[in-house]
Amino acid sequence: MTVAQLSPSGSDDDVQVRPPNTRLRQARLRTPSPADGRFVMSRQELAEAVNAHVFQTTGRVSVMDAHYVARLERGIRRYPNDDYRAAFRAVLGVATDVELGFTQPGRPLEAFVTTVEEQSDGSVTQLVVAPGMAVVIVPADHPALLALVADHQERL
């Protein structure tokens, strides 16, 4: 579902279309429920874990609830405050805001996208995409890389 928000003027010309934050939702759905590991973490459980982390690290009480998490997942809210972002990263076990779909206002998520894929042989490839460039990271003995190097050497 894509979220459309009218501007304060109510004009259709000012409609902003915001895609849902699938990265945050996917990270939550990969995380087991603290109540019963057979299930995925609910939005309320995520909110409570974030609140607990904020309190443990800052001493401040926060009042995030499932509705706030839902607004983030639907794309209505895009960039939580610093404490919340740090807590989301810690609770969901990721290193960067981008992995959770959090981008600064006015900065597109596509500015930096990383995907990691495990291959059937156990090796891992990584694709990093930024405006104007893409980099594929593979092990030095990956067959595709060896073929590219051999092709390059033939051209010299």
DSSP file (Angstrom, degrees, kcal/mol; ACC not computed):
  #  RESIDUE AA STRUCTURE BP1 BP2  ACC     N-H-->O    O-->H-N    N-H-->O    O-->H-N    TCO  KAPPA ALPHA  PHI   PSI    X-CA   Y-CA   Z-CA
    1    1 A M              0   0    0      0, 0.0     2,-0.4     0, 0.0     0, 0.0   0.000 360.0 360.0 360.0 135.7    0.0    0.0    0.0
    2    2 A T        -     0   0    0     17,-0.2     2,-0.5    18,-0.0    73,-0.1  -0.859 360.0-134.7-104.0 139.9    1.3    3.5   -0.9
    3    3 A V  E     -A   18   0A   0     15,-2.6    15,-3.6    -2,-0.4     2,-0.5  -0.809  16.1-166.8 -98.1 131.2    0.4    6.4    1.3
    4    4 A A  E     -A   17   0A   0     -2,-0.5     2,-0.5    13,-0.2    13,-0.2  -0.974   4.9-168.0-115.9 130.4   -0.7    9.7   -0.2
    5    5 A Q  E     -A   16   0A   0     11,-2.3    11,-2.4    -2,-0.5     2,-0.2  -0.971  13.8-138.1-120.8 130.4   -0.8   12.8    1.9
    6    6 A L        -     0   0    0     -2,-0.5     9,-0.1     9,-0.2     6,-0.1  -0.551  25.5-115.3 -79.1 149.1   -2.5   16.0    1.0
    7    7 A S    >   -     0   0    0      4,-0.6     3,-2.0    -2,-0.2    -1,-0.1  -0.309  38.0 -94.6 -73.1 167.8   -0.7   19.3    1.7
    8    8 A P  T 3  S+     0   0    0      0, 0.0    -1,-0.1     0, 0.0    -2,-0.1   0.786 127.0  60.9 -55.8 -26.9   -2.3   21.7    4.2
    9    9 A S  T 3  S-     0   0    0      2,-0.1     3,-0.1     1,-0.1    -3,-0.0   0.721 103.5-134.1 -73.5 -19.0   -3.9   23.5    1.2
   10   10 A G    <   +     0   0    0     -3,-2.0     2,-0.2     1,-0.3    -1,-0.1   0.518  52.2 149.2  80.4   4.6   -5.8   20.3    0.3
   11   11 A S    >   -     0   0    0      1,-0.1     3,-1.2     3,-0.1    -4,-0.6  -0.490  52.2-137.9 -75.3 139.0   -4.8   20.7   -3.4
   12   12 A D  G >  S+     0   0    0      1,-0.3     3,-1.3    -2,-0.2    -1,-0.1   0.759 103.1  67.1 -64.9 -23.9   -4.4   17.5   -5.4
   13   13 A D  G 3  S+     0   0    0      1,-0.3    -1,-0.3     3,-0.0    -2,-0.0   0.744  98.5  52.3 -67.2 -21.6   -1.3   19.2   -7.0
   14   14 A D  G <  S+     0   0    0     -3,-1.2     2,-0.3    -7,-0.1    -1,-0.3   0.163  76.9 134.5-101.9  17.9    0.4   19.0   -3.6
   15   15 A V    <   -     0   0    0     -3,-1.3     2,-0.5    -9,-0.1    -9,-0.2  -0.509  41.3-155.1 -71.7 131.0   -0.1   15.3   -3.0
   16   16 A Q  E     -A    5   0A   0    -11,-2.4   -11,-2.3    -2,-0.3     2,-0.6  -0.933   3.3-152.5-105.4 125.6    3.0   13.5   -1.7
   17   17 A V  E     -A    4   0A   0     -2,-0.5   -13,-0.2   -13,-0.2   -15,-0.0  -0.876  14.0-173.8 -99.8 123.9    3.1    9.8   -2.4
   18   18 A R  E     -A    3   0A   0    -15,-3.6   -15,-2.6    -2,-0.6     3,-0.1  -0.968  16.8-137.6-120.0 123.4    5.2    7.9    0.1
   19   19 A P        -     0   0    0      0, 0.0   -17,-0.2     0, 0.0   -15,-0.0  -0.390  34.7 -94.3 -72.7 156.7    6.0    4.2   -0.4
   20   20 A P        -     0   0    0      0, 0.0     2,-1.4     0, 0.0    54,-0.2  -0.303  35.0-111.6 -66.3 156.6    5.7    1.9    2.7
   21   21 A N     >  +     0   0    0     52,-2.0     4,-1.7    51,-0.4     3,-0.1  -0.689  43.7 169.5 -90.5  85.4    8.9    1.2    4.6
   22   22 A T  H  > S+     0   0    0     -2,-1.4     4,-2.8     1,-0.2     5,-0.2   0.770  70.1  63.0 -70.6 -25.4    9.3   -2.4    3.7
   23   23 A R  H  > S+     0   0    0      2,-0.2     4,-2.2     1,-0.2    -1,-0.2   0.928 105.3  44.5 -66.6 -43.6   12.8   -2.6    5.2
   24   24 A L  H  > S+     0   0    0     76,-0.4     4,-2.4     2,-0.2    -2,-0.2   0.941 115.4  48.4 -64.4 -45.5   11.6   -1.8    8.7
   25   25 A R  H  X S+     0   0    0     -4,-1.7     4,-2.6     1,-0.2    -2,-0.2   0.924 111.8  48.9 -61.5 -45.0    8.7   -4.2    8.4
   26   26 A Q  H  X S+     0   0    0     -4,-2.8     4,-1.2     1,-0.2    -1,-0.2   0.892 110.2  51.5 -63.1 -39.6   10.9   -7.0    7.0
   27   27 A A  H  X S+     0   0    0     -4,-2.2     4,-0.5    -5,-0.2     3,-0.3   0.916 111.5  47.5 -63.4 -42.2   13.4   -6.5    9.9
   28   28 A R  H >< S+     0   0    0     -4,-2.4     3,-1.2     1,-0.2    13,-0.8   0.922 110.6  51.6 -63.6 -43.0   10.6   -6.7   12.4
   29   29 A L  H 3< S+     0   0    0     -4,-2.6    -1,-0.2     1,-0.3    -2,-0.2   0.686 106.4  54.7 -71.3 -17.0    9.2   -9.9   10.8
   30   30 A R  H 3< S+     0   0    0     -4,-1.2    -1,-0.3    -3,-0.3    -2,-0.2   0.593  93.9  87.2 -84.2 -11.9   12.7  -11.5   10.9
   31   31 A T  S << S-     0   0    0     -3,-1.2    10,-2.9    -4,-0.5    61,-0.0  -0.770  80.9-125.3 -96.6 126.4   12.9  -10.9   14.6
   32   32 A P  B     -B   40   0B   0      0, 0.0     8,-0.3     0, 0.0     5,-0.2  -0.325  31.0-101.3 -67.3 149.6   11.4  -13.5   17.0
   33   33 A S        -     0   0    0      6,-3.0     6,-0.2     3,-0.6     8,-0.1  -0.481  20.3-140.9 -65.6 134.9    8.8  -12.5   19.5
   34   34 A P  S    S+     0   0    0      0, 0.0     3,-0.2     0, 0.0    -1,-0.1   0.767 103.1  52.7 -68.8 -22.4   10.3  -12.1   23.0
   35   35 A A  S    S+     0   0    0      1,-0.3     2,-0.3     2,-0.0     6,-0.0   0.858 131.7   2.3 -79.5 -36.7    7.1  -13.7   24.4
   36   36 A D    >   -     0   0    0      3,-0.1     3,-2.5     4,-0.1    -3,-0.6  -0.789  62.2-153.4-156.1 104.0    7.1  -16.7   22.2
   37   37 A G  T 3  S+     0   0    0      1,-0.3     4,-0.1    -2,-0.3    -1,-0.0   0.542  89.7  75.2 -60.5  -8.5   10.0  -17.3   19.7
   38   38 A R  T 3  S+     0   0    0     -6,-0.1    -1,-0.3     2,-0.1     2,-0.2   0.661  97.8  54.4 -75.4 -14.5    7.7  -19.4   17.5
   39   39 A F  S <  S-     0   0    0     -3,-2.5    -6,-3.0    -6,-0.2     2,-0.1  -0.727  91.2-104.2-116.0 164.5    6.1  -16.1   16.3
   40   40 A V  B     -B   32   0B   0     -8,-0.3     2,-0.2    -2,-0.2   -11,-0.1  -0.478  48.3 -85.8 -84.4 160.5    7.5  -12.9   14.9
   41   41 A M        -     0   0    0    -10,-2.9   -10,-0.1   -13,-0.8    -1,-0.1  -0.444  45.2-136.1 -66.0 131.5    7.8   -9.7   16.9
   42   42 A S     >  -     0   0    0     -2,-0.2     4,-2.3     1,-0.1     5,-0.2  -0.367  23.0-108.2 -80.8 167.0    4.6   -7.7   16.9
   43   43 A R  H  > S+     0   0    0      1,-0.2     4,-2.6     2,-0.2     5,-0.2   0.901 121.8  50.9 -61.4 -40.1    4.6   -3.9   16.4
   44   44 A Q  H  > S+     0   0    0      2,-0.2     4,-2.6     1,-0.2    -1,-0.2   0.906 109.2  50.0 -66.1 -40.5    3.7   -3.5   20.1
   45   45 A E  H  > S+     0   0    0      2,-0.2     4,-2.4     1,-0.2    -1,-0.2   0.901 111.2  49.6 -63.6 -39.7    6.6   -5.7   21.2
   46   46 A L  H  X S+     0   0    0     -4,-2.3     4,-2.6     2,-0.2    -2,-0.2   0.934 110.7  49.7 -64.1 -44.6    9.0   -3.7   19.0
   47   47 A A  H  X S+     0   0    0     -4,-2.6     4,-2.7     1,-0.2    17,-0.2   0.920 112.1  47.9 -59.9 -43.9    7.7   -0.5   20.5
   48   48 A E  H  X S+     0   0    0     -4,-2.6     4,-2.4     2,-0.2    -1,-0.2   0.890 111.7  49.7 -65.2 -39.3    8.2   -1.8   24.0
   49   49 A A  H  X S+     0   0    0     -4,-2.4     4,-2.3     2,-0.2    -1,-0.2   0.898 111.8  48.5 -66.4 -39.6   11.7   -3.0   23.2
   50   50 A V  H  X S+     0   0    0     -4,-2.6     4,-2.7     2,-0.2    -2,-0.2   0.933 111.3  50.1 -64.6 -45.9   12.6    0.4   21.7
   51   51 A N  H  X S+     0   0    0     -4,-2.7     4,-2.3     1,-0.2    11,-0.2   0.916 111.5  48.9 -57.6 -44.0   11.2    2.2   24.7
   52   52 A A  H  X S+     0   0    0     -4,-2.4     4,-2.7     2,-0.2    -1,-0.2   0.911 111.6  48.9 -63.8 -42.4   13.2   -0.1   27.0
   53   53 A H  H  X S+     0   0    0     -4,-2.3     4,-2.3     2,-0.2     5,-0.3   0.919 110.1  50.8 -64.4 -43.5   16.4    0.5   25.0
   54   54 A V  H  X>S+     0   0    0     -4,-2.7     4,-2.3     1,-0.2     6,-0.7   0.927 113.1  46.3 -60.0 -44.0   15.9    4.2   25.1
   55   55 A F  H  X5S+     0   0    0     -4,-2.3     4,-2.0    -5,-0.2    -2,-0.2   0.927 112.9  49.3 -64.6 -44.5   15.4    4.2   28.8
   56   56 A Q  H  <5S+     0   0    0     -4,-2.7    -1,-0.2     1,-0.2    -2,-0.2   0.847 120.0  36.1 -63.7 -34.4   18.5    1.9   29.4
   57   57 A T  H  <5S+     0   0    0     -4,-2.3    -1,-0.2    -5,-0.2    -2,-0.2   0.736 135.0  18.0 -94.0 -23.8   20.8    4.0   27.3
   58   58 A T  H  <5S-     0   0    0     -4,-2.3    -3,-0.2    -5,-0.3    -2,-0.2   0.597  88.4-125.4-122.2 -17.3   19.5    7.5   28.0
   59   59 A G  S  <<S+     0   0    0     -4,-2.0     2,-0.3    -5,-0.6    -4,-0.2   0.489  70.9 126.1  79.3   2.1   17.5    7.3   31.3
   60   60 A R        -     0   0    0     -6,-0.7     2,-0.5    -9,-0.0    -1,-0.3  -0.722  60.6-127.9 -96.1 144.7   14.6    9.0   29.4
   61   61 A V        -     0   0    0     -2,-0.3     2,-0.3    -3,-0.1    -9,-0.1  -0.767  26.3-169.0 -88.1 130.3   11.1    7.5   29.3
   62   62 A S        -     0   0    0     -2,-0.5    -7,-0.1   -11,-0.2   -11,-0.0  -0.870  16.5-152.1-118.4 157.6    9.7    7.2   25.8
   63   63 A V        +     0   0    0     -2,-0.3   -15,-0.1     2,-0.0   -16,-0.0  -0.134  32.5 155.2-123.8  36.6    6.1    6.4   24.9
   64   64 A M        -     0   0    0    -17,-0.2     2,-0.2   -16,-0.1   -13,-0.1  -0.362  18.9-177.2 -62.3 144.0    6.3    4.7   21.5
   65   65 A D    >>  -     0   0    0    -18,-0.0     4,-1.8   -14,-0.0     3,-0.6  -0.801  44.0 -88.3-134.2 179.9    3.4    2.4   20.8
   66   66 A A  H 3> S+     0   0    0     -2,-0.2     4,-2.4     1,-0.2     5,-0.1   0.810 122.4  60.1 -60.4 -31.3    2.3    0.0   18.0
   67   67 A H  H 3> S+     0   0    0      2,-0.2     4,-2.2     1,-0.2    -1,-0.2   0.889 104.0  49.3 -65.8 -38.6    0.5    2.9   16.2
   68   68 A Y  H <> S+     0   0    0     -3,-0.6     4,-2.1     2,-0.2    -2,-0.2   0.929 111.2  49.3 -65.4 -44.2    3.8    4.8   15.8
   69   69 A V  H  X S+     0   0    0     -4,-1.8     4,-2.6     1,-0.2    -2,-0.2   0.910 110.4  51.6 -60.6 -41.4    5.5    1.6   14.5
   70   70 A A  H  X S+     0   0    0     -4,-2.4     4,-2.4     1,-0.2     6,-0.2   0.898 107.3  52.4 -62.1 -40.8    2.7    1.2   12.0
   71   71 A R  H  X>S+     0   0    0     -4,-2.2     5,-1.7     2,-0.2     6,-1.5   0.883 110.8  48.1 -63.9 -37.5    3.0    4.8   10.8
   72   72 A L  H ><5S+     0   0    0     -4,-2.1     3,-0.9     4,-0.2   -51,-0.4   0.935 112.6  47.9 -65.7 -45.7    6.7    4.1   10.2
   73   73 A E  H 3<5S+     0   0    0     -4,-2.6   -52,-2.0     1,-0.3    -2,-0.2   0.848 110.9  51.0 -65.9 -33.8    6.0    0.9    8.3
   74   74 A R  H 3<5S-     0   0    0     -4,-2.4   -71,-0.3   -54,-0.2    -1,-0.3   0.587 115.4-115.6 -79.4 -10.0    3.3    2.6    6.2
   75   75 A G  T <<5S+     0   0    0     -3,-0.9    -3,-0.2    -4,-0.6    -2,-0.1   0.531  84.2 119.0  88.8   6.1    5.7    5.4    5.3
   76   76 A I  S   <S+     0   0    0     -5,-1.7     2,-0.4    -6,-0.2    -4,-0.2   0.916  83.1  34.8 -69.8 -42.4    3.7    8.1    7.0
   77   77 A R        +     0   0    0     -6,-1.5    -2,-0.3    -9,-0.2    -1,-0.2  -0.934  69.3 174.2-107.9 136.7    6.7    8.8    9.2
   78   78 A R        +     0   0    0     -2,-0.4    25,-0.7     1,-0.2    -1,-0.1   0.676  63.4  35.9-115.0 -24.3   10.1    8.4    7.6
   79   79 A Y        -     0   0    0     23,-0.2    -1,-0.2    25,-0.0     3,-0.1  -0.774  65.7-161.5-142.9  91.7   12.8    9.5   10.1
   80   80 A P        -     0   0    0      0, 0.0     5,-0.0     0, 0.0     0, 0.0  -0.134  39.2 -82.1 -64.3 168.0   12.5    8.9   13.8
   81   81 A N     >  -     0   0    0      1,-0.1     4,-2.7     4,-0.1     5,-0.2  -0.138  47.9 -95.4 -67.4 169.9   14.6   10.9   16.3
   82   82 A D  H  > S+     0   0    0      1,-0.2     4,-2.5     2,-0.2     5,-0.2   0.888 122.9  49.5 -55.6 -46.0   18.2    9.9   17.1
   83   83 A D  H  > S+     0   0    0      1,-0.2     4,-2.2     2,-0.2    -1,-0.2   0.919 112.8  47.0 -62.7 -44.4   17.3    7.9   20.2
   84   84 A Y  H  > S+     0   0    0      2,-0.2     4,-3.1     1,-0.2    -1,-0.2   0.921 111.8  50.2 -63.9 -43.9   14.6    5.9   18.5
   85   85 A R  H  X S+     0   0    0     -4,-2.7     4,-2.5     1,-0.2    -2,-0.2   0.925 111.2  48.7 -62.0 -43.5   16.8    5.2   15.4
   86   86 A A  H  X S+     0   0    0     -4,-2.5     4,-2.2    -5,-0.2    -1,-0.2   0.904 113.4  47.9 -61.7 -40.5   19.6    3.9   17.7
   87   87 A A  H  X S+     0   0    0     -4,-2.2     4,-3.0    -5,-0.2     5,-0.3   0.917 109.9  51.2 -68.1 -43.1   17.1    1.8   19.6
   88   88 A F  H  X S+     0   0    0     -4,-3.1     4,-2.6     1,-0.2    -2,-0.2   0.930 110.9  49.6 -57.9 -44.8   15.6    0.3   16.4
   89   89 A R  H  X>S+     0   0    0     -4,-2.5     5,-2.0    -5,-0.2     4,-0.8   0.925 114.8  44.0 -60.9 -44.1   19.1   -0.6   15.1
   90   90 A A  H  <5S+     0   0    0     -4,-2.2     3,-0.5     3,-0.2    -2,-0.2   0.936 116.3  44.9 -67.3 -46.7   20.0   -2.3   18.4
   91   91 A V  H  <5S+     0   0    0     -4,-3.0    -2,-0.2     1,-0.2    -1,-0.2   0.889 119.9  40.5 -66.4 -39.5   16.7   -4.1   18.9
   92   92 A L  H  <5S-     0   0    0     -4,-2.6    -1,-0.2    -5,-0.3    -2,-0.2   0.447 109.2-122.0 -93.6   0.0   16.5   -5.3   15.2
   93   93 A G  T  <5 +     0   0    0     -4,-0.8     2,-0.3    -3,-0.5    -3,-0.2   0.880  63.1 132.0  68.1  42.4   20.2   -6.1   15.0
   94   94 A V      < -     0   0    0     -5,-2.0    -1,-0.2    -6,-0.2    -2,-0.1  -0.847  51.2-143.5-122.0 162.8   21.3   -3.9   12.1
   95   95 A A  S    S+     0   0    0     -2,-0.3     2,-0.3     1,-0.1    -1,-0.1   0.747  75.7  40.9 -96.2 -26.9   24.2   -1.4   11.8
   96   96 A T        -     0   0    0      1,-0.1     4,-0.4    -7,-0.1     3,-0.3  -0.861  69.1-126.8-129.0 157.7   22.7    1.4    9.7
   97   97 A D  S > >S+     0   0    0     -2,-0.3     5,-2.3     1,-0.2     3,-1.6   0.858 109.3  63.5 -63.3 -36.7   19.6    3.5    9.4
   98   98 A V  G > 5S+     0   0    0      1,-0.3     3,-1.8     3,-0.2    -1,-0.2   0.861  92.9  61.7 -59.7 -36.1   19.5    2.7    5.7
   99   99 A E  G 3 5S+     0   0    0     -3,-0.3    -1,-0.3     1,-0.3    -2,-0.2   0.744 108.8  43.8 -62.4 -21.5   19.0   -1.0    6.5
  100  100 A L  G < 5S-     0   0    0     -3,-1.6   -76,-0.4    -4,-0.4    -1,-0.3   0.289 120.2-108.9-104.3   7.9   15.8    0.0    8.3
  101  101 A G  T < 5 +     0   0    0     -3,-1.8     2,-0.6     1,-0.2    -3,-0.2   0.660  69.4 145.5  76.7  15.2   14.6    2.3    5.5
  102  102 A F      < +     0   0    0     -5,-2.3     2,-0.4    -6,-0.1    -1,-0.2  -0.780  19.1 169.6 -90.0 121.6   15.3    5.5    7.6
  103  103 A T        -     0   0    0    -25,-0.7     3,-0.1    -2,-0.6     6,-0.1  -0.966  38.5-102.7-130.1 148.3   16.5    8.4    5.5
  104  104 A Q    >   -     0   0    0     -2,-0.4     3,-2.3     1,-0.1   -25,-0.0  -0.354  55.2 -85.1 -64.3 146.9   16.9   12.0    6.4
  105  105 A P  T 3  S+     0   0    0      0, 0.0    -1,-0.1     0, 0.0     0, 0.0  -0.273 117.5  18.6 -54.3 135.7   14.2   14.3    5.0
  106  106 A G  T 3  S+     0   0    0      1,-0.2    -2,-0.1    -3,-0.1     0, 0.0   0.445 103.2 104.3  82.6   0.3   14.9   15.3    1.5
  107  107 A R    <   -     0   0    0     -3,-2.3    -1,-0.2    -4,-0.0     2,-0.1  -0.960  69.7-130.1-117.9 120.1   17.4   12.5    1.0
  108  108 A P    >   -     0   0    0      0, 0.0     3,-1.7     0, 0.0     4,-0.2  -0.361   9.3-132.5 -71.1 146.0   16.3    9.5   -1.1
  109  109 A L  G >  S+     0   0    0      1,-0.3     3,-1.7     2,-0.1    -8,-0.1   0.828 104.9  69.3 -61.2 -32.0   16.7    6.0    0.2
  110  110 A E  G 3  S+     0   0    0      1,-0.3     3,-0.3     3,-0.0    -1,-0.3   0.555  71.8  90.8 -67.5  -5.6   18.2    5.1   -3.1
  111  111 A A  G <  S+     0   0    0     -3,-1.7    -1,-0.3     1,-0.3     2,-0.3   0.775 106.8  10.0 -61.0 -23.6   21.2    7.2   -2.3
  112  112 A F  S <  S+     0   0    0     -3,-1.7     2,-0.4    18,-0.2    -1,-0.3  -0.809  73.7 170.4-158.5 112.7   22.7    4.1   -0.9
  113  113 A V  E     -C  129   0C   0     16,-2.5    16,-3.0    -3,-0.3     2,-0.4  -0.990   7.0-174.2-128.3 132.5   21.3    0.6   -1.2
  114  114 A T  E     -C  128   0C   0     -2,-0.4     2,-0.4    14,-0.2    14,-0.2  -0.989   2.5-176.7-126.6 134.1   23.1   -2.6   -0.2
  115  115 A T  E     -C  127   0C   0     12,-2.3    12,-2.8    -2,-0.4     2,-0.4  -0.989   7.7-161.1-126.6 142.3   21.9   -6.2   -0.7
  116  116 A V  E     -C  126   0C   0     -2,-0.4     2,-0.4    10,-0.2    10,-0.2  -0.976   9.7-175.8-122.5 133.8   23.7   -9.3    0.5
  117  117 A E  E     -C  125   0C   0      8,-2.8     8,-2.8    -2,-0.4     2,-0.5  -0.993  20.0-140.0-135.8 130.5   23.1  -12.7   -1.0
  118  118 A E  E     -C  124   0C   0     -2,-0.4     6,-0.2     6,-0.2     2,-0.1  -0.764  25.5-141.1 -87.5 130.5   24.4  -16.1    0.1
  119  119 A Q    >   -     0   0    0      4,-3.5     3,-2.0    -2,-0.5    -1,-0.0  -0.404  24.7-105.1 -87.5 166.1   25.3  -18.2   -2.9
  120  120 A S  T 3  S+     0   0    0      1,-0.3    -1,-0.1     2,-0.1    -2,-0.0   0.766 120.7  57.5 -62.7 -25.6   24.7  -22.0   -3.2
  121  121 A D  T 3  S-     0   0    0      2,-0.1    -1,-0.3     1,-0.0     3,-0.1   0.402 122.2-105.5 -86.0   4.6   28.4  -22.6   -2.8
  122  122 A G  S <  S+     0   0    0     -3,-2.0    -2,-0.1     1,-0.3     2,-0.1   0.289  80.9 127.3  91.8 -10.7   28.3  -20.8    0.6
  123  123 A S        -     0   0    0     -5,-0.1    -4,-3.5     1,-0.0     2,-0.4  -0.348  53.2-132.5 -75.6 163.3   30.1  -17.7   -0.7
  124  124 A V  E     -C  118   0C   0     -6,-0.2     2,-0.4    -3,-0.1    -6,-0.2  -0.960  16.1-166.1-120.5 132.8   28.5  -14.3   -0.1
  125  125 A T  E     -C  117   0C   0     -8,-2.8    -8,-2.8    -2,-0.4     2,-0.4  -0.888   5.1-161.1-113.4 151.2   28.0  -11.6   -2.7
  126  126 A Q  E     -CD 116 137C   0     11,-2.5    11,-3.8    -2,-0.4     2,-0.5  -0.997   4.6-158.1-133.7 135.5   27.2   -8.0   -1.9
  127  127 A L  E     -CD 115 136C   0    -12,-2.8   -12,-2.3    -2,-0.4     2,-0.5  -0.966   7.6-171.0-115.1 124.9   25.7   -5.3   -4.2
  128  128 A V  E     -CD 114 135C   0      7,-3.1     7,-3.0    -2,-0.5     2,-0.4  -0.972   6.1-173.2-116.5 123.5   26.2   -1.7   -3.3
  129  129 A V  E     +CD 113 134C   0    -16,-3.0   -16,-2.5    -2,-0.5     5,-0.2  -0.968  11.8 159.6-122.0 130.5   24.3    0.9   -5.4
  130  130 A A  E >   - D   0 133C   0      3,-2.2     3,-2.5    -2,-0.4   -18,-0.2  -0.923  56.3 -64.5-138.3 163.1   24.6    4.6   -5.2
  131  131 A P  T 3  S+     0   0    0      0, 0.0     3,-0.1     0, 0.0   -20,-0.0  -0.272 122.7   4.9 -53.9 124.5   23.7    7.4   -7.7
  132  132 A G  T 3  S+     0   0    0      1,-0.1     2,-0.3    -3,-0.0    -3,-0.0   0.470 125.7  57.4  83.3   2.1   25.9    7.0  -10.7
  133  133 A M  E <   -D  130   0C   0     -3,-2.5    -3,-2.2     2,-0.0     2,-0.3  -0.997  51.1-165.5-158.9 159.1   27.6    3.7   -9.7
  134  134 A A  E     -D  129   0C   0     -2,-0.3     2,-0.4    -5,-0.2    -5,-0.2  -0.982  10.0-164.7-145.5 141.0   27.1    0.1   -8.6
  135  135 A V  E     -D  128   0C   0     -7,-3.0    -7,-3.1    -2,-0.3     2,-0.5  -0.995   5.7-158.0-130.0 130.5   29.7   -2.2   -7.1
  136  136 A V  E     -D  127   0C   0     -2,-0.4     2,-0.6    -9,-0.2    -9,-0.2  -0.942  10.6-158.1-107.0 126.0   29.4   -5.9   -6.8
  137  137 A I  E     +D  126   0C   0    -11,-3.8   -11,-2.5    -2,-0.5    -2,-0.0  -0.917  23.1 158.4-108.5 121.6   31.6   -7.4   -4.0
  138  138 A V        -     0   0    0     -2,-0.6   -13,-0.1   -13,-0.2    -2,-0.0  -0.901  48.1 -81.8-134.8 162.1   32.5  -11.1   -4.4
  139  139 A P    >   -     0   0    0      0, 0.0     3,-2.1     0, 0.0     6,-0.2  -0.318  45.5-112.1 -61.8 152.7   35.2  -13.4   -3.0
  140  140 A A  T 3  S+     0   0    0      1,-0.3    -2,-0.0     5,-0.1     0, 0.0   0.756 117.5  49.0 -61.1 -25.8   38.5  -13.2   -5.0
  141  141 A D  T 3  S+     0   0    0      4,-0.1    -1,-0.3     5,-0.0     3,-0.0   0.197  78.2 134.7-100.5  17.5   38.0  -16.7   -6.3
  142  142 A H    <>  -     0   0    0     -3,-2.1     4,-2.5     1,-0.1     3,-0.4  -0.468  60.5-129.8 -66.2 133.6   34.4  -16.2   -7.4
  143  143 A P  H  > S+     0   0    0      0, 0.0     4,-2.3     0, 0.0     5,-0.2   0.855 106.2  52.8 -55.6 -38.9   34.0  -17.7  -10.9
  144  144 A A  H  > S+     0   0    0      2,-0.2     4,-2.0     1,-0.2     5,-0.1   0.906 111.4  46.2 -65.1 -40.0   32.3  -14.6  -12.3
  145  145 A L  H  > S+     0   0    0     -3,-0.4     4,-2.5     2,-0.2     5,-0.2   0.918 111.6  51.1 -67.7 -43.5   35.2  -12.4  -11.1
  146  146 A L  H  X S+     0   0    0     -4,-2.5     4,-2.4     1,-0.2    -2,-0.2   0.884 110.1  50.6 -61.4 -37.9   37.8  -14.8  -12.5
  147  147 A A  H  X S+     0   0    0     -4,-2.3     4,-2.5    -5,-0.2    -1,-0.2   0.904 110.3  49.3 -66.5 -40.8   36.1  -14.8  -15.9
  148  148 A L  H  X S+     0   0    0     -4,-2.0     4,-2.4     2,-0.2    -2,-0.2   0.916 112.0  48.1 -63.7 -42.9   36.0  -11.0  -15.9
  149  149 A V  H  X S+     0   0    0     -4,-2.5     4,-2.5     2,-0.2    -2,-0.2   0.922 112.4  48.8 -64.4 -43.7   39.8  -10.8  -15.0
  150  150 A A  H  X S+     0   0    0     -4,-2.4     4,-1.9     1,-0.2    -2,-0.2   0.914 111.9  49.2 -62.8 -41.8   40.6  -13.4  -17.7
  151  151 A D  H  X S+     0   0    0     -4,-2.5     4,-1.3     1,-0.2    -1,-0.2   0.908 111.6  49.5 -63.0 -42.0   38.5  -11.5  -20.3
  152  152 A H  H  X S+     0   0    0     -4,-2.4     4,-0.8     1,-0.2     3,-0.3   0.907 109.3  51.3 -64.0 -42.9   40.3   -8.2  -19.3
  153  153 A Q  H >< S+     0   0    0     -4,-2.5     3,-0.5     1,-0.2    -1,-0.2   0.858 105.8  55.9 -64.8 -34.6   43.7   -9.8  -19.6
  154  154 A E  H 3< S+     0   0    0     -4,-1.9    -1,-0.2     1,-0.2    -2,-0.2   0.846 104.5  54.0 -64.8 -33.0   42.9  -11.1  -23.1
  155  155 A R  H 3<        0   0    0     -4,-1.3    -1,-0.2    -3,-0.3    -2,-0.2   0.704 360.0 360.0 -75.4 -19.8   42.1   -7.6  -24.2
  156  156 A L    <<        0   0    0     -4,-0.8    -1,-0.2    -3,-0.5    -2,-0.2   0.478 360.0 360.0 -77.4 360.0   45.4   -6.2  -23.1
